[in-house]
Structure formats: structure tokens, C-alpha cells
């Protein structure tokens, strides 16, 4: 039976000390691979400590990959030859190799989270591989000449017409194919907009908001400022105060707060845009298709009578994060300027992908996929909500904004600081990102509120994730 002396544990807690003792024995070969560890109850009795102390120590060792469990059989030591060798290398013998090992370990650590709530990658279970591959074969066999012909800078007409039809049927938007510009991701489209609208205007970015927008403006040498978001979103008054000319917003589902901009505020912003020539609203509708309850929120563009809303959307949320196809709908007053000044650009999405997506939309496969996708995410969300709201974890957290998209907000009720909370859950193999990271300036009212992106979370792990979160709170 393993035994350890608890008389000199220093500043460590009981479970941390036990965890370190077992870890050291594993790294130094005292406990070899495949060795079965004592049961939690027997181990606790032998050491004169509580079962929960042993449970927490085992949990930490499992999260870091030192031990594994077999249901109804017990806990066993993992095969750790490489880790053992890396730990035996002294800095004096090989400083460079040690540094490389640490960098590799950091890279591996990012890939080994039991649950990563910062990851927006698509679960492989929901991508329609069979239908997509069938569509691909049809396109390859029937569109060979078109596939080898260079596409217009704004994208092939077949895809733009398919997008127009989709926007009319499902978003209530009346637009023309000439207004559609297809590009490889919204990042590229934002760059085009800066070139189109100019660097003499002031761009507004929501605060809190999506980090990349400000970075793109900065790299394009475009002047920008942050506009604080209130309970209804961005206000026209703040835009006037900061003399903003172009504002980027996500009114149907603000990221990361989840705010849905009310109709009164929408008309207020449209009024602001119409009062001065050269003002535009960039409407980012990034996940409108994934509203899980109620009808989709109408777009700002669909109620714009002044032609001053630039609508942007992407297929990365509805297909997968690696399908880099996005599009924007330009107001008609900007079309001539776009084609005269930027029409020389080549389309950044390959013909192959454009024709496949166009066929996928035209034959009804995209609509069927969206229905299946919403059901899948609704079931996943419901399972997470059920597990997280069970006592005692449910008494320690508050969940909000879970009715749309693939993220929700989770407020943890604890006296711990955010950085300590993040470190504690990381030890359990869980990655959390606080909403404060998306906010510029004062962040106190966001303490311990986390943006929980669940798109890549494995459903079979949900119950264990809830257990690990609870352990991190104790």
C-alpha cells in the first residue's frame, strides 16, 4: 500500500501535496506504467485523510494525463516514457533542448483540453460529408469548363444568385446578385471595405466585441474607436459623441454578450446613418441561422430605406470553420465605386468551392442541413444546461443568453479572482475565456463571467465536465 508523510506539506493543500507525491513517484519510476493505484476509500483510510482529498488528487493526475481510470476497476498509471525522459534532462546539460521541450509541451497542452470552451471548431458529426461529396462529384462531372474559367472578382454568378434566393426566403431581404461580393472569410471582406470606404473616416467597434475587427482596422491604418455597448447595444448618441462615420455591429446576436438589439434602437441607428452622407452601418449577421428558439431576428438591412447598411455573413458557422466562404451585400450607391476601384481583384474563393456550395444551396441540401444543425445544437445545449444546472453546481453558477448561436454566458459565483478561477479549471483540463478579455477598459462588472462556446464539446463528456467544474470550485 502506498503511504506518504503529511507532517510537512508546507503551503500546499492536502490534495495538492498528495498529487505531487504520486506524480513524483510516477516520474521517477517508483510507480511504473500499468500499476493499479489504491481505491479512493481504502487509500484515504490508510493515509488518515478524507476521500474527497484523494478524489481531487486523482482528478488532477487524470486531467494532466498521469493516470487513467477504468470504470468499476480502478485507477492505473499511464505510460510516460517521454515525459519521464524530458523531466530528467537538466538545464545545465542541455538548455536549448529543455526550452524546445517546454515549447512543445505548451503546444500539446493547447490540444489536450478535456473541454475547450474557447474553441469554435465544428464537430465532425454535423458536417454533411456524404451529401457534400456527392455534390462535389456532380459538379466535377457537369461543370468542367466552368471550373477552369476564372471567376469574376465578386464571385461566380451561380453562387451569388443562390445567396440572393436564400436571403429572400429566409432573411426577408430583397437584394440583387450584383450586390453580392464573395470572399475567403470575413477578414478579407473587412479589408475590402476599408479600401472602399477609405481611411479618412472613423470606424466604430463594439465594446465588448470581436477582437479581430479592431486588429484589422489597425493593420489597415484605418482610424477607429471603441463604442461601449449598453443593454440594447450601441447607441446613436455615443456614435455622435465620438464622431464615428462607420460602425460595425452584430444586432441580431451580439458577440460576446448575446444581446439582441431591439427595434427601437435599430431605427435609431438607421436615423443616425441617414443624417450625414458617407455614414454606413456594417451589419455582421454571423450566426443568425443558429437561433434555437423562436423565429430568426429580422436583419437591419431588410428595414433600411436609405441604403446605408452593409450586410456581412459567413458559411463558417453553418458548414464548418474550415470552409472559408463569406459574403457581403453592398448598398447600391457603393456598387459603382466598388467595381471601378476594386473590381480588378481576383476572387479569393476557388471556383471548385463556389460551384459546389451553389449546387448545395440550389438543390435544397443547405436548408436540410440547417434544420439538422439547429436540432443538433439544441440537443447539445439542452444536455449541457441540464448537467450544469443540477445541484450543487447549479447553485454556484448563473447561465444566460443561451437561446441563439453556439455560445452562452456563465457567471460563476465565487470569491476567487478570474485568473485563479481560470487556472483552477485549467488544472481539471477545461479552458474558459472570461468576457473581460473582449472588453476594453473597466471590467469589474464582468468578473467571473465566461463565454462558453460549446460547438466542439463532446456530448458524452458533458456530465464529467460539470463534475470537473464543481471540483474546481471547491
Protein Blocks (a to p, Z undefined) as FASTA:
>chain_A
ZZddfklnojacfklmmmmmmmmmmmnomacghiacddfklmmmmnopafklmmmmmmmm
mmnopaccdehkbccdddfkkmmmmmmpcfklommlmmmmmmmmmmmmmmmcfbdckbcc
dcfklpcfklmmmmmmmmmmmmmmmmmpccdfkbpfklmmmmmmmmmmmnopacdfklpc
cdehjklmmmmmmmmnopkbccdddddddfklmmmmmmnopacddddddfkbpafklmmm
nopabdcddfklccfklpacdfklmmmmmmmmmmpghiacdddffklmmcfgdjddddfk
lmccnopaccdddfklmmomklccddddddfklmmmmmmmmmmpccfbdfklmmmmmmmm
mnommmmmmmmmmmmmmmmmmmmmmmmmpcfklmmpccehklgcjbdcdddddfbdfklm
mmmmmmnopacddfklmpgcjfklmgoiacddfklpcfklmmmmmmmmmmmmZZ
